[in-house]
């Protein structure tokens, strides 16, 4: 259940190395910067490993059951540890020597993703079906925008950060 796991900060890696030939080199971050970003995500994952398995194999995040949402929210809460430290570590990377505008877009979307994950967790804990479903849709939009921004920045959508985002 990708959307639910994603809102807990768990997808596949967004920020490993790769170029995008249709993008000018000035809009790409240096490979070493992308590697450092991937290291930040790997460190966060090591410090805050995923806890447990998602509680429902038949959960539909687009049409959730109010009775299942508190358990889903509790699972998200267990797996949302380290969000603040991850944001701090990402900010500590500073600006890349090239691709700063592209990087800032990626960073802004990554932080939006993490913020939306908190909204989705809180809606689940409160059994707010409509809020939860809206947050799932927002999560899907942010994820798509984040993947596109990462490609624009010359960052692959595979690696350690994909588990975070």
BAVEXDO-725708 format. One line per field, with one value per residue: x negated, y, z of N, C-alpha, C, O, CB in turn; residue in three letters. Coordinates in nm, 3 decimals. Glycine has a CB too. Layout:
n.u = (X/...)
n.v = (Y/...)
n.w = (Z/...)
ca.u = (X/...)
ca.v = (Y/...)
ca.w = (Z/...)
c.u = (X/...)
c.v = (Y/...)
c.w = (Z/...)
o.u = (X/...)
o.v = (Y/...)
o.w = (Z/...)
cb.u = (X/...)
cb.v = (Y/...)
cb.w = (Z/...)
rest = (ALA/...)
// end
This chain:
n.u = (-0.087/-0.130/-0.079/-0.005/-0.226/-0.414/-0.336/-0.424/-0.676/-0.806/-0.908/-1.060/-1.404/-1.476/-1.693/-1.958/-2.244/-2.223/-2.194/-2.009/-1.959/-1.820/-1.823/-1.978/-2.320/-2.366/-2.139/-2.150/-2.244/-2.571/-2.726/-2.857/-2.726/-2.466/-2.530/-2.607/-2.360/-2.216/-2.357/-2.277/-2.010/-2.047/-2.177/-1.974/-1.783/-1.921/-1.938/-1.670/-1.508/-1.257/-0.963/-0.790/-0.523/-0.295/0.037/0.271/0.357/0.551/0.614/0.753/0.633/0.754/1.019/1.071/1.144/1.306/1.282/1.040/0.852/0.734/0.548/0.385/0.288/0.142/-0.057/-0.184/-0.275/-0.464/-0.658/-0.740/-0.940/-1.226/-1.189/-1.226/-1.503/-1.594/-1.512/-1.671/-1.929/-1.922/-1.896/-2.143/-2.317/-2.350/-2.389/-2.421/-2.703/-2.626/-2.304/-2.136/-1.878/-1.718/-1.774/-1.666/-1.396/-1.354/-1.416/-1.219/-0.986/-1.036/-1.023/-0.758/-0.637/-0.703/-0.569/-0.305/-0.283/-0.267/-0.021/0.145/0.103/0.208/0.476/0.549/0.519/0.726/0.946/1.042/1.183/1.231/1.034/0.804/0.818/0.797/0.539/0.395/0.431/0.302/0.045/-0.020/-0.030/-0.241/-0.450/-0.473/-0.548/-0.787/-0.944/-0.966/-1.099/-1.336/-1.447/-1.483/-1.680/-1.885/-1.897/-1.859/-1.572/-1.610/-1.768/-1.890/-1.728/-1.477/-1.338/-1.282/-1.123)
n.v = (-0.116/0.159/0.443/0.476/0.376/0.547/0.789/0.759/0.821/0.641/0.517/0.441/0.499/0.839/1.000/0.921/0.886/1.009/1.118/1.342/1.366/1.561/1.790/2.096/2.123/2.313/2.314/2.090/1.910/1.857/1.533/1.445/1.589/1.483/1.226/1.277/1.359/1.123/0.978/1.109/1.028/0.751/0.736/0.832/0.631/0.415/0.497/0.520/0.270/0.097/0.005/-0.282/-0.434/-0.316/-0.286/-0.383/-0.585/-0.548/-0.281/0.017/0.308/0.518/0.496/0.467/0.265/0.382/0.251/0.120/0.318/0.432/0.231/0.228/0.491/0.468/0.291/0.453/0.655/0.516/0.488/0.736/0.857/1.060/1.253/1.531/1.540/1.447/1.652/1.861/1.760/1.751/2.024/2.103/2.025/2.238/2.454/2.328/2.347/2.379/2.383/2.486/2.601/2.393/2.204/2.331/2.318/2.040/1.992/2.150/2.016/1.764/1.828/1.912/1.670/1.528/1.685/1.651/1.382/1.384/1.513/1.320/1.103/1.213/1.255/0.990/0.883/1.023/0.913/1.041/1.017/1.159/1.362/1.203/1.065/1.285/1.370/1.149/1.174/1.418/1.340/1.168/1.351/1.520/1.330/1.262/1.514/1.546/1.337/1.424/1.671/1.578/1.439/1.657/1.787/1.619/1.394/1.064/0.842/0.635/0.475/0.540/0.747/0.714/0.542/0.704/0.902)
n.w = (0.000/-0.119/-0.098/0.171/0.313/0.213/0.325/0.576/0.545/0.388/0.100/-0.201/-0.302/-0.367/-0.417/-0.551/-0.768/-1.106/-1.441/-1.655/-1.977/-2.124/-1.977/-1.889/-1.788/-1.590/-1.436/-1.291/-0.996/-0.856/-0.885/-0.653/-0.456/-0.469/-0.385/-0.121/-0.021/-0.046/0.142/0.377/0.391/0.414/0.660/0.828/0.792/0.902/1.166/1.235/1.177/0.980/1.146/1.212/1.008/0.758/0.878/0.743/0.477/0.291/0.277/0.153/0.054/-0.081/-0.028/0.262/0.552/0.832/1.074/1.054/1.041/1.289/1.363/1.138/1.154/1.394/1.312/1.121/1.294/1.447/1.255/1.176/1.303/1.351/1.155/1.193/1.246/1.003/0.827/0.930/0.878/0.599/0.541/0.642/0.445/0.278/-0.009/-0.342/-0.572/-0.833/-0.992/-0.793/-0.788/-0.888/-0.689/-0.463/-0.526/-0.520/-0.249/-0.120/-0.204/-0.091/0.183/0.190/0.138/0.373/0.563/0.476/0.530/0.806/0.838/0.720/0.894/1.133/1.056/1.018/1.278/1.399/1.283/1.057/0.777/0.532/0.541/0.554/0.305/0.132/0.198/0.107/-0.170/-0.205/-0.129/-0.341/-0.551/-0.466/-0.459/-0.733/-0.836/-0.699/-0.800/-1.068/-1.030/-0.917/-1.134/-1.308/-1.168/-1.211/-1.059/-0.963/-0.932/-0.762/-0.481/-0.143/-0.036/-0.144/0.015/0.225/0.110)
ca.u = (0.000/-0.232/-0.045/-0.009/-0.365/-0.482/-0.306/-0.506/-0.812/-0.865/-0.887/-1.188/-1.499/-1.459/-1.811/-2.088/-2.298/-2.187/-2.174/-1.893/-2.025/-1.746/-1.833/-2.108/-2.405/-2.359/-2.024/-2.176/-2.335/-2.688/-2.711/-2.903/-2.620/-2.361/-2.583/-2.597/-2.218/-2.183/-2.416/-2.190/-1.894/-2.093/-2.203/-1.844/-1.722/-1.992/-1.904/-1.526/-1.463/-1.114/-0.912/-0.671/-0.468/-0.169/0.133/0.383/0.323/0.662/0.645/0.766/0.610/0.843/1.151/1.036/1.243/1.283/1.242/0.900/0.762/0.649/0.436/0.298/0.221/0.043/-0.170/-0.256/-0.342/-0.584/-0.756/-0.765/-1.046/-1.343/-1.157/-1.293/-1.648/-1.617/-1.503/-1.791/-2.045/-1.909/-1.931/-2.286/-2.393/-2.374/-2.356/-2.519/-2.776/-2.541/-2.171/-2.076/-1.734/-1.660/-1.788/-1.570/-1.264/-1.353/-1.413/-1.087/-0.889/-1.063/-0.969/-0.612/-0.601/-0.711/-0.461/-0.181/-0.282/-0.217/0.123/0.211/0.098/0.303/0.611/0.573/0.539/0.855/1.048/1.093/1.179/1.218/0.902/0.705/0.824/0.742/0.394/0.343/0.426/0.195/-0.079/-0.045/-0.069/-0.375/-0.544/-0.494/-0.625/-0.921/-1.016/-0.997/-1.200/-1.462/-1.499/-1.528/-1.804/-1.986/-1.899/-1.783/-1.463/-1.646/-1.871/-1.846/-1.625/-1.345/-1.272/-1.237/-1.022)
ca.v = (0.000/0.260/0.575/0.473/0.361/0.670/0.896/0.737/0.854/0.518/0.476/0.390/0.609/0.949/1.081/0.864/0.955/0.982/1.238/1.352/1.428/1.673/1.899/2.161/2.084/2.412/2.288/1.965/1.914/1.772/1.394/1.433/1.644/1.381/1.118/1.321/1.356/0.982/0.940/1.162/0.939/0.621/0.753/0.842/0.497/0.330/0.543/0.501/0.166/0.071/-0.079/-0.362/-0.439/-0.244/-0.373/-0.434/-0.619/-0.508/-0.140/0.102/0.445/0.612/0.478/0.396/0.232/0.461/0.163/0.079/0.433/0.449/0.136/0.280/0.607/0.421/0.238/0.570/0.722/0.436/0.496/0.874/0.908/1.110/1.348/1.657/1.526/1.434/1.786/1.935/1.707/1.795/2.167/2.116/2.003/2.367/2.466/2.270/2.445/2.398/2.326/2.529/2.620/2.258/2.143/2.392/2.264/1.903/2.002/2.200/1.908/1.661/1.876/1.907/1.529/1.493/1.755/1.583/1.254/1.414/1.537/1.192/1.028/1.273/1.224/0.847/0.867/1.082/0.847/1.141/0.950/1.257/1.424/1.103/1.043/1.405/1.366/1.046/1.235/1.517/1.265/1.120/1.468/1.559/1.226/1.279/1.637/1.521/1.256/1.511/1.768/1.505/1.416/1.787/1.818/1.518/1.300/0.943/0.809/0.512/0.497/0.536/0.847/0.670/0.482/0.816/0.981)
ca.w = (0.000/-0.140/-0.046/0.316/0.357/0.174/0.418/0.694/0.504/0.339/-0.039/-0.250/-0.294/-0.461/-0.443/-0.583/-0.884/-1.245/-1.520/-1.742/-2.090/-2.178/-1.882/-1.895/-1.675/-1.483/-1.350/-1.219/-0.881/-0.878/-0.842/-0.514/-0.370/-0.466/-0.303/0.019/0.014/-0.028/0.270/0.482/0.400/0.464/0.803/0.896/0.791/0.998/1.301/1.255/1.083/0.969/1.255/1.181/0.874/0.749/0.946/0.664/0.339/0.204/0.303/0.035/0.102/-0.149/0.032/0.384/0.654/0.953/1.185/1.037/1.041/1.407/1.357/1.033/1.212/1.492/1.234/1.068/1.405/1.479/1.147/1.140/1.388/1.280/1.049/1.224/1.227/0.859/0.769/0.973/0.805/0.459/0.540/0.670/0.322/0.214/-0.151/-0.432/-0.654/-0.951/-0.976/-0.667/-0.805/-0.897/-0.557/-0.372/-0.559/-0.466/-0.103/-0.082/-0.224/0.009/0.309/0.176/0.152/0.515/0.630/0.440/0.602/0.940/0.822/0.694/1.020/1.227/1.008/1.045/1.423/1.435/1.201/0.964/0.647/0.423/0.551/0.518/0.160/0.068/0.219/0.016/-0.304/-0.200/-0.127/-0.477/-0.629/-0.423/-0.503/-0.877/-0.855/-0.645/-0.900/-1.183/-0.987/-0.901/-1.269/-1.357/-1.096/-1.243/-0.947/-0.993/-0.842/-0.691/-0.382/-0.002/-0.003/-0.190/0.130/0.306/0.040)
c.u = (-0.089/-0.198/-0.052/-0.149/-0.442/-0.457/-0.379/-0.652/-0.882/-0.826/-1.013/-1.279/-1.487/-1.594/-1.942/-2.132/-2.235/-2.164/-2.049/-1.938/-1.951/-1.755/-1.972/-2.189/-2.398/-2.239/-2.040/-2.268/-2.455/-2.664/-2.752/-2.798/-2.506/-2.404/-2.574/-2.451/-2.175/-2.239/-2.334/-2.070/-1.934/-2.119/-2.072/-1.775/-1.789/-1.955/-1.758/-1.474/-1.311/-1.073/-0.787/-0.631/-0.334/-0.056/0.243/0.341/0.430/0.701/0.648/0.749/0.700/0.985/1.133/1.157/1.209/1.234/1.096/0.803/0.680/0.528/0.335/0.219/0.114/-0.080/-0.253/-0.335/-0.470/-0.695/-0.783/-0.871/-1.159/-1.315/-1.228/-1.442/-1.682/-1.611/-1.626/-1.914/-2.041/-1.947/-2.081/-2.373/-2.428/-2.331/-2.462/-2.587/-2.705/-2.405/-2.099/-1.924/-1.662/-1.663/-1.684/-1.428/-1.250/-1.337/-1.276/-0.981/-0.910/-1.006/-0.816/-0.562/-0.600/-0.600/-0.326/-0.171/-0.229/-0.067/0.198/0.213/0.203/0.447/0.645/0.601/0.675/0.972/1.117/1.080/1.156/1.082/0.792/0.701/0.768/0.590/0.327/0.329/0.313/0.058/-0.117/-0.092/-0.212/-0.479/-0.574/-0.577/-0.769/-1.004/-1.057/-1.107/-1.336/-1.526/-1.555/-1.663/-1.915/-2.003/-1.809/-1.670/-1.484/-1.758/-1.812/-1.734/-1.487/-1.269/-1.217/-1.121/-0.937)
c.v = (0.120/0.393/0.578/0.463/0.488/0.780/0.877/0.771/0.736/0.491/0.405/0.509/0.712/1.007/1.003/0.928/0.913/1.114/1.229/1.430/1.548/1.797/1.962/2.128/2.185/2.392/2.159/1.989/1.827/1.630/1.377/1.485/1.542/1.262/1.154/1.318/1.212/0.930/0.989/1.070/0.803/0.627/0.758/0.706/0.404/0.367/0.514/0.396/0.149/-0.027/-0.150/-0.362/-0.367/-0.336/-0.435/-0.462/-0.572/-0.362/-0.060/0.247/0.548/0.607/0.401/0.368/0.309/0.374/0.119/0.196/0.451/0.354/0.179/0.400/0.569/0.364/0.354/0.640/0.649/0.461/0.639/0.938/0.963/1.209/1.481/1.650/1.510/1.571/1.869/1.890/1.748/1.943/2.188/2.089/2.134/2.365/2.397/2.378/2.473/2.338/2.368/2.545/2.486/2.189/2.199/2.344/2.122/1.907/2.050/2.091/1.795/1.702/1.879/1.766/1.490/1.560/1.689/1.447/1.274/1.439/1.406/1.106/1.081/1.247/1.077/0.826/0.919/1.017/0.944/1.087/1.049/1.324/1.328/1.082/1.163/1.409/1.262/1.104/1.338/1.449/1.217/1.235/1.510/1.459/1.241/1.404/1.618/1.438/1.341/1.611/1.701/1.479/1.545/1.824/1.719/1.416/1.183/0.922/0.671/0.546/0.498/0.633/0.806/0.603/0.591/0.891/0.893)
c.w = (0.000/-0.077/0.105/0.369/0.326/0.274/0.549/0.663/0.444/0.195/-0.086/-0.266/-0.404/-0.502/-0.450/-0.714/-1.014/-1.314/-1.604/-1.863/-2.147/-2.089/-1.893/-1.772/-1.562/-1.392/-1.270/-1.100/-0.915/-0.823/-0.695/-0.417/-0.356/-0.379/-0.155/0.066/0.040/0.105/0.389/0.502/0.457/0.614/0.880/0.901/0.891/1.142/1.335/1.157/1.087/1.078/1.208/1.035/0.875/0.795/0.861/0.520/0.241/0.221/0.174/0.080/0.036/-0.092/0.163/0.473/0.781/1.069/1.175/1.056/1.168/1.408/1.251/1.086/1.313/1.421/1.177/1.178/1.446/1.379/1.101/1.229/1.302/1.170/1.071/1.202/1.080/0.792/0.805/0.895/0.658/0.449/0.561/0.547/0.253/0.068/-0.236/-0.516/-0.786/-0.921/-0.850/-0.679/-0.812/-0.761/-0.460/-0.400/-0.503/-0.314/-0.055/-0.096/-0.123/0.145/0.306/0.194/0.299/0.595/0.601/0.509/0.744/0.937/0.804/0.820/1.118/1.185/1.034/1.193/1.468/1.360/1.105/0.821/0.533/0.423/0.509/0.367/0.084/0.082/0.130/-0.125/-0.311/-0.202/-0.267/-0.567/-0.595/-0.471/-0.652/-0.905/-0.808/-0.742/-1.019/-1.149/-0.971/-1.037/-1.327/-1.294/-1.128/-1.134/-0.982/-0.894/-0.779/-0.593/-0.241/0.030/-0.052/-0.078/0.222/0.242/-0.046)
o.u = (-0.122/-0.281/-0.102/-0.186/-0.527/-0.548/-0.393/-0.740/-1.005/-0.714/-1.065/-1.231/-1.487/-1.606/-2.028/-2.064/-2.198/-2.119/-1.992/-1.954/-2.014/-1.699/-2.071/-2.133/-2.421/-2.235/-1.953/-2.356/-2.444/-2.591/-2.688/-2.782/-2.456/-2.322/-2.538/-2.423/-2.104/-2.175/-2.323/-2.033/-1.862/-2.085/-2.059/-1.716/-1.723/-1.942/-1.725/-1.403/-1.246/-1.139/-0.689/-0.695/-0.267/-0.053/0.305/0.295/0.403/0.811/0.555/0.841/0.720/1.061/1.173/1.258/1.096/1.155/1.035/0.685/0.562/0.419/0.214/0.099/0.007/-0.193/-0.376/-0.450/-0.571/-0.813/-0.844/-0.888/-1.182/-1.406/-1.285/-1.502/-1.788/-1.696/-1.680/-1.994/-2.145/-2.020/-2.139/-2.491/-2.526/-2.246/-2.581/-2.533/-2.723/-2.392/-2.010/-1.851/-1.557/-1.567/-1.622/-1.348/-1.147/-1.256/-1.222/-0.897/-0.813/-0.947/-0.751/-0.459/-0.505/-0.544/-0.244/-0.061/-0.156/0.007/0.301/0.314/0.277/0.532/0.758/0.696/0.734/1.086/1.236/0.979/1.070/1.021/0.698/0.594/0.699/0.520/0.215/0.227/0.240/-0.035/-0.233/-0.183/-0.295/-0.585/-0.690/-0.667/-0.862/-1.122/-1.170/-1.197/-1.439/-1.647/-1.661/-1.748/-2.027/-2.111/-1.695/-1.671/-1.388/-1.837/-1.696/-1.651/-1.387/-1.146/-1.115/-1.031/-0.846)
o.v = (0.176/0.452/0.675/0.536/0.530/0.857/0.972/0.750/0.728/0.443/0.318/0.620/0.677/1.059/1.019/1.016/0.797/1.211/1.121/1.552/1.631/1.901/1.891/2.106/2.148/2.446/2.124/2.074/1.733/1.612/1.302/1.431/1.518/1.205/1.070/1.279/1.185/0.849/0.920/1.038/0.747/0.534/0.695/0.670/0.324/0.281/0.488/0.431/0.184/-0.129/-0.086/-0.300/-0.357/-0.453/-0.532/-0.372/-0.558/-0.323/-0.069/0.304/0.656/0.702/0.285/0.438/0.303/0.419/0.084/0.174/0.483/0.393/0.167/0.410/0.630/0.385/0.352/0.679/0.712/0.455/0.659/1.060/0.915/1.247/1.537/1.742/1.555/1.603/1.940/1.973/1.777/1.982/2.280/2.125/2.141/2.285/2.407/2.488/2.580/2.251/2.297/2.506/2.467/2.123/2.125/2.329/2.088/1.834/1.995/2.076/1.737/1.619/1.851/1.742/1.426/1.499/1.672/1.403/1.190/1.391/1.383/1.042/1.003/1.220/1.046/0.756/0.867/1.063/0.931/1.109/1.027/1.341/1.366/1.081/1.146/1.446/1.282/1.086/1.345/1.496/1.225/1.218/1.532/1.499/1.234/1.400/1.670/1.467/1.330/1.634/1.758/1.495/1.545/1.884/1.733/1.359/1.201/0.978/0.601/0.637/0.461/0.603/0.860/0.606/0.571/0.938/0.941)
o.w = (0.105/-0.008/0.162/0.461/0.404/0.306/0.626/0.747/0.448/0.172/-0.017/-0.244/-0.522/-0.613/-0.364/-0.766/-1.032/-1.253/-1.622/-1.853/-2.213/-2.124/-1.905/-1.664/-1.447/-1.282/-1.190/-1.103/-0.993/-0.725/-0.622/-0.307/-0.246/-0.308/-0.073/0.179/0.136/0.172/0.490/0.615/0.540/0.687/0.986/1.003/0.957/1.228/1.450/1.063/1.186/1.100/1.169/0.951/0.978/0.757/0.904/0.450/0.122/0.182/0.094/0.139/0.092/-0.107/0.174/0.468/0.830/1.151/1.276/1.083/1.157/1.450/1.271/1.064/1.316/1.466/1.185/1.156/1.476/1.413/0.996/1.228/1.191/1.097/0.978/1.147/1.036/0.709/0.720/0.852/0.599/0.358/0.504/0.545/0.179/0.028/-0.206/-0.530/-0.844/-0.834/-0.803/-0.589/-0.749/-0.723/-0.384/-0.307/-0.445/-0.257/0.041/-0.007/-0.074/0.215/0.407/0.256/0.345/0.686/0.691/0.543/0.795/1.024/0.866/0.850/1.178/1.270/1.070/1.229/1.563/1.373/1.077/0.755/0.448/0.318/0.439/0.307/-0.017/-0.012/0.084/-0.190/-0.409/-0.269/-0.307/-0.648/-0.684/-0.520/-0.692/-0.989/-0.870/-0.764/-1.067/-1.229/-1.006/-1.054/-1.389/-1.359/-1.078/-1.118/-1.026/-0.784/-0.747/-0.619/-0.223/0.116/-0.003/-0.077/0.288/0.311/-0.113)
cb.u = (0.098/-0.255/0.095/0.072/-0.431/-0.439/-0.159/-0.492/-0.890/-0.825/-0.852/-1.172/-1.635/-1.371/-1.822/-2.082/-2.443/-2.063/-2.293/-1.769/-2.043/-1.601/-1.806/-2.092/-2.549/-2.354/-1.897/-2.238/-2.264/-2.812/-2.796/-3.035/-2.566/-2.327/-2.728/-2.656/-2.133/-2.239/-2.558/-2.143/-1.829/-2.221/-2.284/-1.754/-1.730/-2.144/-1.932/-1.449/-1.530/-1.077/-0.883/-0.557/-0.451/-0.144/0.195/0.500/0.304/0.782/0.543/0.905/0.466/0.847/1.250/0.935/1.247/1.412/1.333/0.881/0.841/0.730/0.488/0.380/0.322/0.105/-0.120/-0.158/-0.247/-0.551/-0.710/-0.636/-1.097/-1.417/-1.006/-1.264/-1.701/-1.513/-1.376/-1.814/-2.050/-1.765/-1.854/-2.325/-2.314/-2.521/-2.342/-2.453/-2.917/-2.605/-2.181/-2.138/-1.706/-1.735/-1.929/-1.575/-1.243/-1.482/-1.523/-1.048/-0.899/-1.215/-1.024/-0.569/-0.700/-0.848/-0.457/-0.172/-0.425/-0.290/0.150/0.142/-0.043/0.279/0.623/0.452/0.429/0.852/1.152/1.017/1.310/1.328/0.877/0.735/0.970/0.804/0.361/0.435/0.561/0.209/-0.067/0.081/0.028/-0.382/-0.487/-0.359/-0.559/-0.913/-0.930/-0.871/-1.158/-1.438/-1.389/-1.423/-1.778/-2.117/-1.853/-1.875/-1.328/-1.690/-1.944/-1.964/-1.661/-1.358/-1.370/-1.352/-1.085)
cb.v = (0.001/0.279/0.616/0.360/0.239/0.714/0.904/0.591/0.906/0.402/0.598/0.310/0.555/1.058/1.183/0.706/0.933/0.892/1.264/1.419/1.328/1.634/1.850/2.313/2.068/2.551/2.281/1.861/1.866/1.834/1.302/1.508/1.778/1.332/1.086/1.463/1.419/0.898/0.994/1.306/0.920/0.577/0.881/0.944/0.437/0.343/0.692/0.635/0.032/0.017/0.006/-0.314/-0.587/-0.194/-0.297/-0.334/-0.769/-0.596/-0.080/0.080/0.482/0.583/0.402/0.476/0.077/0.534/0.041/0.019/0.556/0.427/-0.007/0.320/0.697/0.315/0.146/0.668/0.733/0.287/0.415/0.954/0.798/0.997/1.370/1.699/1.407/1.338/1.858/1.916/1.553/1.771/2.241/2.020/1.915/2.406/2.614/2.166/2.395/2.335/2.179/2.661/2.702/2.173/2.165/2.544/2.264/1.827/2.099/2.321/1.853/1.635/2.015/1.962/1.440/1.533/1.902/1.565/1.193/1.536/1.629/1.117/1.036/1.423/1.255/0.762/0.940/1.231/0.780/1.278/0.874/1.362/1.472/0.972/1.016/1.532/1.339/0.920/1.302/1.606/1.145/1.054/1.585/1.572/1.086/1.289/1.753/1.451/1.137/1.585/1.835/1.371/1.358/1.896/1.819/1.584/1.369/0.821/0.813/0.399/0.627/0.565/0.981/0.576/0.392/0.912/1.089)
cb.w = (0.121/-0.285/-0.093/0.368/0.290/0.036/0.443/0.743/0.619/0.428/-0.132/-0.385/-0.295/-0.400/-0.339/-0.594/-0.891/-1.255/-1.607/-1.671/-2.197/-2.198/-1.738/-1.910/-1.721/-1.542/-1.433/-1.313/-0.750/-0.812/-0.932/-0.495/-0.427/-0.608/-0.342/0.036/-0.098/-0.146/0.280/0.448/0.262/0.389/0.829/0.825/0.650/0.978/1.314/1.238/1.116/0.829/1.382/1.262/0.825/0.604/1.053/0.666/0.325/0.231/0.401/-0.036/0.080/-0.298/-0.066/0.462/0.682/0.994/1.189/0.899/1.018/1.532/1.328/0.907/1.277/1.584/1.119/1.002/1.525/1.484/1.030/1.147/1.483/1.223/1.042/1.366/1.307/0.795/0.819/1.123/0.816/0.406/0.649/0.781/0.227/0.225/-0.192/-0.523/-0.681/-1.079/-0.978/-0.622/-0.932/-1.002/-0.503/-0.383/-0.713/-0.505/-0.054/-0.169/-0.366/0.020/0.342/0.039/0.074/0.571/0.587/0.287/0.605/0.999/0.702/0.579/1.082/1.238/0.857/1.000/1.499/1.405/1.290/0.979/0.623/0.433/0.693/0.589/0.116/0.130/0.365/0.014/-0.340/-0.075/-0.032/-0.537/-0.605/-0.270/-0.474/-0.951/-0.779/-0.509/-0.946/-1.230/-0.856/-0.825/-1.361/-1.326/-0.946/-1.269/-0.815/-0.993/-0.916/-0.790/-0.410/0.089/-0.063/-0.309/0.208/0.331/-0.044)
rest = (UNK/UNK/UNK/UNK/UNK/UNK/UNK/UNK/UNK/UNK/UNK/UNK/UNK/UNK/UNK/UNK/UNK/UNK/UNK/UNK/UNK/UNK/UNK/UNK/UNK/UNK/UNK/UNK/UNK/UNK/UNK/UNK/UNK/UNK/UNK/UNK/UNK/UNK/UNK/UNK/UNK/UNK/UNK/UNK/UNK/UNK/UNK/UNK/UNK/UNK/UNK/UNK/UNK/UNK/UNK/UNK/UNK/UNK/UNK/UNK/UNK/UNK/UNK/UNK/UNK/UNK/UNK/UNK/UNK/UNK/UNK/UNK/UNK/UNK/UNK/UNK/UNK/UNK/UNK/UNK/UNK/UNK/UNK/UNK/UNK/UNK/UNK/UNK/UNK/UNK/UNK/UNK/UNK/UNK/UNK/UNK/UNK/UNK/UNK/UNK/UNK/UNK/UNK/UNK/UNK/UNK/UNK/UNK/UNK/UNK/UNK/UNK/UNK/UNK/UNK/UNK/UNK/UNK/UNK/UNK/UNK/UNK/UNK/UNK/UNK/UNK/UNK/UNK/UNK/UNK/UNK/UNK/UNK/UNK/UNK/UNK/UNK/UNK/UNK/UNK/UNK/UNK/UNK/UNK/UNK/UNK/UNK/UNK/UNK/UNK/UNK/UNK/UNK/UNK/UNK/UNK/UNK/UNK/UNK/UNK/UNK/UNK/UNK/UNK/UNK)
// end
